[in-house]
Amino acid sequence: MTFAPLRLKKNEDRRLRAGHCWIYSNEIDTAVTPLQGMEPGQLVEIFNDKGKLLGTGYVNPHSLISARIVSRDHKHPVNGSLMVHRLKVALSLRERLYTQPFYRLVFGESDGLPGLVIDRFGDYLVIQITTAGMERMKSDILAAVEKVLKPAGVLFRNDTASRELEGLAPYVEDALGGWPDVLTVEEHGVRFNVPSQGGQKTGWFFDQAVNRGRMIPYIQGKRVLDVCSYIGAWGVQAAVKGATEVICVDASSSALDAVDGNAQLNGVAERVAGLQGDAFDALRELRLANERFDVVLVDPPAFIKRKKDTKQGTLAYRRLNQLALQLLNKDGMLISSSCSHHMSESSLLQEIQQAARHTDRSLQLLERGFQAPDHPVHPAIAETAYLKCFYLRVLPTF
């Protein structure tokens, strides 16, 4: 396996020496590195301006993030053997933390495999590749998972919009054959059927698993509203764990069909109902109908995907949480999340607090949640810490 040399400008290795693995195009010394002549995904050896080897990785001359370091060990460069080793290391963590095989097995940079996500649904794996470098290693990825896990099925869900930034076409591919129409997940003793190909992202949001477990003490005997419910991960669990009534709001009719199916699967169909519509419109309609809830769960998609979305996205978080607060009974609970990396924990809490003051409510922050440990945070890469969740008691103003 051959590696092309990639040399950095002076002092542009400091962030890499601190542990980060991304290299931006303006950090590369293009006078000695023919960057534009390189192929997307091509393997490279990365040197600082003095010629010291920093590691091996891959390059994409057409992307803002032009290169990523995958290995800093000179004896173990990027290849199929390294893929097997990193996969075994990732698996050892999950097997230590989880008694059942339902989790995110690989979380990109945090598991030393930038551009790669693997979710495990028992004997089935859903793989998502987001960079040209990992796309070129697709056969190595498949060989590694077959060697380490011997899965019954592997599905490449390479239809995420982020692939466009790498110049990659979207596609979905059954890599082993015999892929089921429905996958099964068990979380906190509750079973779910998950659409295997048409669902959001890889089909399930494992990152909220711990936060959904924390919800349980707050919903027993309560009327619950689940906003942006998807297939009922929060709402159906709330019903199973003791909520007297749950209304799930989602814009997708197929998602709400799945909510109904999962409610039936767990014997709580009589306590779970769906309401189709845009979240903002649906909450306004519920308020006009004088509906009130003891607990409102708010888990929207990322409103701030890029920095330029910050102003509009911040306003959206405040408006959605304000609408949720207006539907709460006295001494209610708002459990509110954001998966936007660009929305900091402190900023989200500030927006919810402003929404509360606007509705003459006072808040008590009881708990705060983060992404589950199968989504480990890389301390040098702030982008790997993205999920935040607040458990807020809502009272009349004081």
C-alpha positions in Angstrom: 0.0 0.0 0.0 1.5 3.3 -1.1 1.1 6.7 0.6 1.5 10.1 -1.0 3.3 12.8 1.1 1.3 15.7 2.5 3.2 18.5 4.1 1.8 21.2 6.4 2.7 24.8 6.6 4.7 26.1 9.5 3.1 25.8 13.0 0.0 24.2 11.5 0.6 20.9 13.4 -0.2 22.3 16.8 -3.8 21.3 16.8 -2.9 17.9 15.5 -0.3 17.4 18.2 -3.0 18.2 20.7 -5.0 15.3 19.5 -7.2 16.6 16.7 -7.3 14.7 13.4 -8.7 17.2 10.9 -6.5 19.1 8.5 -8.0 22.1 6.6 -7.0 23.1 3.1 -5.4 26.3 4.2 -3.1 24.4 6.5 -1.4 22.4 3.7 1.8 23.6 2.1 0.6 23.4 -1.5 3.9 24.6 -2.8 5.4 21.2 -2.0 2.2 19.1 -1.9 0.3 18.7 -5.2 -3.0 18.8 -3.4 -5.2 19.4 -6.4 -3.6 16.5 -8.2 -4.5 14.1 -5.5 -7.6 11.8 -5.7 -10.4 12.0 -3.2 -9.8 9.3 -0.6 -6.2 8.8 -1.5 -4.0 7.6 1.4 -1.3 10.0 2.6 1.6 10.3 5.0 1.3 13.6 6.8 4.4 15.6 7.7 4.9 18.9 9.5 6.9 21.7 8.0 10.2 20.2 9.3 9.5 16.9 7.7 8.5 15.0 10.8 5.9 12.3 10.2 2.7 12.9 12.1 0.7 10.0 10.9 -1.1 8.4 8.0 -4.6 9.1 6.8 -6.5 10.1 3.7 -7.0 13.2 1.7 -9.8 14.9 -0.3 -8.6 18.0 -2.2 -12.2 19.1 -2.9 -13.3 19.3 0.7 -12.7 22.1 3.3 -11.4 19.3 5.6 -8.8 18.2 3.2 -7.2 15.4 5.2 -7.8 13.3 8.3 -5.3 11.4 10.3 -6.3 7.9 11.0 -3.1 6.5 12.6 -0.2 8.1 14.4 1.6 4.9 14.9 4.3 4.6 12.2 4.3 0.8 12.6 0.6 0.5 12.0 -0.5 2.7 9.0 -4.0 2.8 7.6 -4.9 -0.6 6.1 -7.3 -3.5 6.6 -5.4 -4.8 9.7 -5.8 -1.5 11.4 -9.5 -1.5 10.6 -9.9 -4.9 12.3 -7.9 -3.7 15.4 -9.9 -0.5 15.8 -13.1 -2.4 15.4 -12.1 -4.8 18.1 -11.2 -1.9 20.4 -14.6 -0.3 19.8 -16.4 -3.6 20.4 -14.6 -4.1 23.7 -16.0 -0.9 25.1 -19.6 -1.6 24.0 -19.4 -5.2 25.4 -18.2 -3.8 28.7 -21.2 -1.3 28.9 -24.1 -3.2 27.3 -25.6 -6.5 28.1 -27.4 -6.7 24.8 -26.1 -6.0 21.3 -28.0 -2.8 20.5 -25.7 0.2 20.3 -23.5 2.4 18.2 -20.5 0.3 17.6 -18.3 2.9 15.9 -18.6 6.6 16.3 -16.2 8.1 13.8 -13.3 10.1 15.1 -14.0 9.1 18.7 -13.2 5.5 17.8 -10.2 6.3 15.6 -12.2 5.8 12.4 -13.1 9.3 11.0 -15.9 9.2 8.5 -17.3 5.9 9.7 -20.4 5.1 11.8 -21.7 1.6 12.5 -24.9 0.9 14.4 -25.6 -2.6 15.7 -29.0 -4.2 15.8 -28.3 -7.7 17.2 -26.9 -9.7 14.3 -27.4 -6.9 11.8 -25.2 -3.9 11.2 -26.1 -0.5 9.5 -23.0 1.3 8.2 -22.8 4.9 7.2 -19.7 6.3 5.4 -19.4 10.1 5.2 -15.9 10.6 3.7 -14.1 9.7 0.5 -11.3 8.1 2.4 -13.6 5.6 4.1 -15.5 5.1 0.9 -12.3 3.9 -0.7 -11.8 1.5 2.2 -15.3 0.1 1.9 -14.1 -3.4 1.1 -11.8 -3.3 4.1 -14.6 -2.2 6.3 -16.9 -5.0 5.2 -14.1 -7.6 5.6 -13.3 -6.3 9.1 -16.9 -6.5 10.4 -17.3 -10.0 8.9 -14.1 -11.1 10.7 -14.9 -9.5 14.0 -18.7 -9.9 14.3 -19.8 -12.4 11.6 -23.1 -10.4 11.1 -26.2 -11.9 9.5 -26.6 -8.8 7.4 -24.9 -5.5 6.6 -26.6 -2.5 5.1 -24.7 0.6 3.8 -27.0 3.6 4.5 -24.9 6.0 2.6 -27.7 8.5 1.8 -26.8 11.2 4.3 -26.6 14.8 3.0 -23.1 15.3 4.5 -21.7 13.0 1.7 -22.2 15.9 -0.7 -19.5 17.9 1.0 -17.1 15.1 0.0 -18.4 14.8 -3.5 -19.9 11.4 -2.8 -23.1 10.2 -4.4 -25.9 8.8 -2.1 -26.9 5.2 -2.1 -28.3 2.4 0.0 -26.8 -1.1 -0.5 -27.4 -4.5 1.0 -23.9 -5.8 1.3 -24.5 -9.4 2.3 -28.0 -10.2 1.0 -31.2 -11.2 2.9 -31.7 -7.9 4.6 -34.9 -7.8 6.7 -37.6 -5.2 6.3 -37.7 -4.5 10.0 -35.0 -4.5 12.6 -35.5 -5.0 16.3 -34.2 -3.0 19.2 -34.6 -3.5 22.9 -34.1 -0.5 25.3 -34.8 -0.5 29.0 -36.9 -3.6 28.6 -39.0 -2.1 25.8 -39.0 -3.6 22.3 -39.2 -1.6 19.1 -39.5 -2.5 15.5 -37.3 -0.2 13.4 -37.6 0.5 9.7 -34.4 -1.0 8.2 -34.0 1.2 5.2 -36.5 4.1 5.2 -36.0 5.4 8.7 -34.1 8.5 9.8 -30.3 8.3 9.8 -29.4 4.6 10.5 -33.0 3.9 11.8 -32.6 4.5 15.6 -31.1 7.2 17.8 -28.9 5.3 20.3 -27.4 8.5 21.5 -30.6 9.3 23.6 -30.8 5.9 25.3 -29.5 6.9 28.7 -31.6 10.1 28.6 -34.7 8.1 27.9 -33.9 6.0 30.9 -33.6 9.1 33.1 -37.1 10.1 32.0 -38.8 7.2 33.8 -39.2 8.8 37.3 -40.9 11.8 35.8 -43.7 10.3 33.7 -45.4 7.7 36.0 -49.0 8.5 36.3 -48.7 11.5 34.0 -50.1 12.8 30.7 -47.2 13.1 28.3 -46.7 14.9 25.0 -43.8 13.6 22.8 -42.8 16.3 20.2 -40.9 15.1 17.1 -41.6 11.6 18.2 -40.2 9.7 15.2 -41.1 6.0 15.9 -41.9 6.4 19.6 -38.6 5.9 21.3 -39.6 8.4 24.0 -43.3 8.2 23.9 -43.9 4.5 23.8 -41.3 4.0 26.5 -43.2 6.6 28.6 -46.4 4.6 28.2 -44.7 1.3 29.1 -43.1 2.9 32.2 -46.4 4.2 33.6 -47.6 7.3 31.8 -51.4 7.3 31.7 -51.7 8.9 28.2 -49.1 9.8 25.5 -49.6 11.9 22.4 -46.8 11.6 19.8 -46.4 14.5 17.4 -44.5 14.0 14.1 -44.7 15.3 10.6 -44.3 11.8 9.1 -47.3 9.6 8.7 -45.1 6.5 8.3 -43.3 7.4 11.6 -46.6 7.6 13.4 -47.7 4.3 11.9 -44.5 2.9 13.4 -45.4 4.5 16.7 -48.8 2.7 16.6 -47.1 -0.6 15.8 -44.5 -0.2 18.6 -47.3 0.7 21.0 -49.1 -2.5 20.0 -45.9 -4.5 20.3 -45.6 -3.5 23.9 -49.3 -3.7 24.9 -49.9 0.0 25.4 -51.8 1.0 22.2 -54.8 2.2 24.2 -52.6 4.8 25.9 -50.7 6.1 22.9 -52.1 8.3 20.1 -50.5 10.1 17.2 -50.9 13.6 15.9 -49.4 14.3 12.4 -48.2 17.7 11.6 -45.4 20.2 11.8 -44.3 20.5 15.4 -44.9 24.2 15.7 -48.3 24.1 14.1 -49.3 21.0 16.1 -48.4 22.7 19.4 -50.4 25.8 18.5 -53.4 23.6 17.7 -53.1 21.8 21.0 -53.0 25.1 22.9 -56.0 26.4 21.0 -57.8 23.2 22.0 -56.9 23.9 25.7 -54.9 20.7 25.9 -52.6 20.4 28.9 -49.9 17.9 29.8 -47.9 17.0 32.9 -44.7 16.2 30.9 -43.6 17.5 27.5 -40.7 15.8 25.7 -39.0 18.0 23.0 -36.4 16.2 20.9 -36.3 18.0 17.5 -33.9 17.5 14.6 -30.8 19.8 14.5 -32.0 23.3 13.9 -28.4 24.5 13.5 -26.4 22.4 11.1 -24.0 25.1 10.1 -22.7 28.2 11.8 -24.6 30.4 9.4 -27.8 28.8 10.7 -27.2 30.0 14.3 -29.5 33.0 14.4 -32.5 31.3 12.8 -31.9 28.0 14.6 -31.6 29.6 18.0 -34.9 31.4 17.5 -36.5 28.0 16.5 -35.3 26.4 19.7 -36.7 29.2 21.7 -40.1 29.2 19.9 -40.5 25.4 20.1 -39.7 25.3 23.8 -42.0 28.3 24.4 -44.9 26.5 22.7 -44.1 23.4 24.9 -44.1 25.5 28.1 -47.5 26.9 27.2 -49.0 23.4 27.2 -47.7 22.4 30.6 -49.8 22.1 33.8 -48.6 23.8 37.0 -45.7 21.9 38.4 -45.1 20.2 35.0 -41.9 18.8 33.5 -40.2 19.9 30.3 -37.5 17.4 29.0 -35.8 19.3 26.2 -33.0 18.2 23.9 -30.8 19.5 21.2 -28.4 17.6 18.9 -26.9 20.7 17.3 -23.2 20.9 18.0 -23.4 24.6 17.3 -26.0 25.1 20.0 -24.0 25.0 23.3 -25.5 23.7 26.5 -25.4 27.1 28.1 -27.0 28.8 25.1 -29.9 26.2 24.9 -30.6 26.7 28.6 -30.6 30.4 28.2 -33.1 30.2 25.3 -35.4 28.0 27.4 -35.1 30.3 30.3 -36.1 33.3 28.1 -39.0 31.3 26.8 -40.1 30.6 30.4 -39.9 34.2 31.4 -42.0 35.1 28.4 -44.7 32.7 29.5 -44.5 33.8 33.2 -43.0 30.5 34.2 -40.1 29.7 36.5 -37.7 26.8 35.9 -35.8 24.4 38.2 -33.1 22.4 36.4 -33.1 19.0 38.0 -30.9 17.0 35.7 -28.9 17.3 32.6 -28.1 14.6 30.1 -25.6 14.0 27.4 -25.0 11.5 24.6 -24.8 7.8 25.6 -21.4 6.3 26.2 -21.5 4.4 22.9 -21.0 7.9 21.4 -17.8 8.7 23.3 -16.5 12.3 23.2 -13.0 12.9 21.8 -11.6 15.5 24.2 -9.6 17.2 21.4 -12.5 17.3 19.0 -15.3 19.5 20.3 -17.5 18.5 17.4 -17.9 15.0 18.9 -19.8 16.4 21.9 -23.1 17.5 20.5 -26.1 16.2 22.5 -27.6 17.9 25.5 -30.8 17.3 27.4 -32.4 19.2 30.2 -34.9 17.9 32.8 -36.7 21.1 33.9 -39.4 21.5 36.5 -41.8 24.2 35.4 -43.6 26.3 38.0 -45.6 29.5 38.2 -43.4 32.5 38.2 -41.7 33.4 41.5 
